[in-house]
Amino acid sequence: MQGVRQLPEICQSCRREIRTLKRCVVEATGDVKRAGDVTFKESVMEGVCCLECASEG
């Protein structure tokens, strides 16, 4: 079985790429996760942002 390549997350605020091992915030819940642990639903339906943008807001 081949591994699935995970695309990097994109910050909803600044549109920067959030690398797989970097931490980010799921906007709807406020959960802090590694970008590689964010589910497809969280990414598409709830949105994610980088820690820099989350700390500003």
C-alpha positions, 0 to 999 in steps of 0.5 A: 500500500502506498502512502498518501501524500498530504498537501500543506494547509493554507492559512485562511487569513494570510494565505501562507502555506502551513507545512505538515509539521508546523502547528496551526489553529482550526478556526471553528473550534480553536484547537491547536494541531500540527498541520499534518493532523488536520482532517479534510473536513476541518481544513475545508469546512472549518478553516485553519490559520497559522499561529501568527494570525491566530495570535493577532486576532 
